[in-house]
Amino acid sequence: MNQRIALLIEPLEPSRFAPFGDVIEAAQARTVFSINTGTAQRFHDLAHIDTAQHGGRTVLSIFRAQPRRFPFAIDVIERHPLGSQAFYPLSGQPYLVIVSESPTHVPRAFAARADQGVNFHPGTWHHALIALNIECDFLVIDRDGGDENCDEAQLSEAFVLLSPDAPAHSGSPR
């Protein structure tokens, strides 16, 4: 695993991300309505939160992510088979999202804007949070329950993110 394949960093767009989950942003709301006597808008039902399997319950947390240095190796991914996992940035900063069909497939890297969150479908393979510029907080909605809900896997090949500002070529999926 000495040679590393550089990953292309794609913009986070709902159609590109759909196999892995939902993009959470106001622009994606199918239903928008006025609330609080007309002083606010509700962008309704932006993601399918799925945490009830095996008696799980939905929990709300804040994760604090340290900024990463580049080049950055992508060699381990994880998944949560019993529930979805949603992240929404609170620090006003862009970040990166890495997902994959499986540990044997080439991962995909997405550049998320500061106004975009993601909701991984249950079982979606992904990398841990990748903050870019500063320490960043994320609002997280996921599953809590007695069953083990985190699988980790070593990738079959080594991948690298060269820089969030200079996308490289992408390997082809297997």
N, C-alpha and C positions, 0 to 999 in steps of 0.2 A: 504494500500500500504506500510506496514512496511517491509515486506520481499521483497528483490530485487533479481532478477534473474541475475546472472553473464553472460555476453556475451563472446562468443568465438571471438577472433580477428584473422581473416583470412588474408593471404597475398592477396594483390590487384592483381588479375589476370583477364584478359579480359573475359574469359569464365564464371567466377564466377560473375563478375560485369555486364555482358551483359543485364540482365533484367532491370537494373536501369540506364544504360547509357554506355558511352565509357570510356575506359582507354586511356589517352593521353600519349604516349611515342613513341620515335623514332622506337623502335623495332616493333611497330604495323603498321607502314606505309606500305601500299600496293604499293605505288608509291614513289620511291626515285630517284631524278635526280640531276645532277650537275648544279650549277648556278654560277653566278659571275665569269665568265671566268675560271671555274674549281677550284675556291678557297673555295667553300662551297657546301654543300649538302642540298637539300630541301626534307624534309620528309612531303609529301603532303597529305592534307585532312585527318587529324587524328581524327576528330570528326564532327558530324552533328550538326551544330549550327542552332537552330530553334527559331527565335525571331519575326517573321513577323505577327503572329496572331493578329487580331484586330488592325492593323496599328502600331504594335510595331516596334522598331528599335534596332539594335545591339549596345551595348555600351561596352567600355573597361574600367575597373577600377582596382585599387589595394585595396585589403582588408588587414588589419593588424590584426593578431590574437594573443591574449595573450596565453601563455602556460597554460594548465590545470593541476590541481593537482588530484592525484588519491588516493583512489577510486573516480570515477566520475559518477554521476547519469545521466542517459539518461531518461528524462521524457517528453520532448516536442520535436516534430519534425515539419518540415515545408515542403511546396511544392510550386512550381511556375507553375501553370496550363497553363500559356500562353506562356511559352518559356523555352528553355534549359538554363542551367547555368553551365559554365565551370570554373574550378579552376586549376591553375598551380602554384606550389610552386616556389618562387623566392629566398628563403633564404637558400637553400641547406640543408634542414632538412626534415626528415620523419614526417608524420602526420597521423591522423586517419580519416576515412570516415565512417559515420553511415548512412545506408539506410533501408527502410522498404517498404513492399508492401502496408501497410496502418497503421493507428494508432492502429488497433486491432491485428496486426501481430507482431511476435517477430522481432526486428530489427537485422540487420547484421552489424558487425563491420569489417572494412578492414584496414590493415596496408599499407599505401602508402609510397613508397620510395621517396627520394628527387628528383628523375628524373621522377616521374609519376604524371600526372594530372588526373582529372576526369571531365566528362561532363555529368551532370544529364539530362536524357530525360525530356521533359515537363511533369509536374505532378508527378515526382518522390519524394516520401517522404524522407526527409533526415534531419540530425541534422546539426546545425551550425558547422563551422570549428573547428577542434580540433588540435591545435598546441601542440607539446609535450615538447620540451626542452627549447626553447627560443621564444621570440616574432618573428613571422614569417609573411612575406608578401606573398600574393598570387595575381597573375594576374587573373582577373575575366572577363569573357565574358558572358554577359547576356542581358536581355530585358529591355528596357525602353519604357514606353508608358503611356497613361492616365488611363488604366484599372488597377484595383487591381490585383496584380499578386503574392501575398504571403498569403497562408493559413497556420495557425498554429494549431496544435492539441496536446492535452494532451494524452500521451500513456495510454492504458487501464491497463497496469501493469508497475511497476517500474523495471528498468534495471540498471545494474551497470557495468562499466569497472573497473576492479580491478587494472590493471596495463598494460601499453602497452607491457611490457616484459614478463608477466605471464598470457597467455590466460587461460580462465576457460571454463567450459562446456557451452553449448548453450541450451537454451530452445527450444522446438520444435514448428514450425509454426502452427498456428491454421487455 
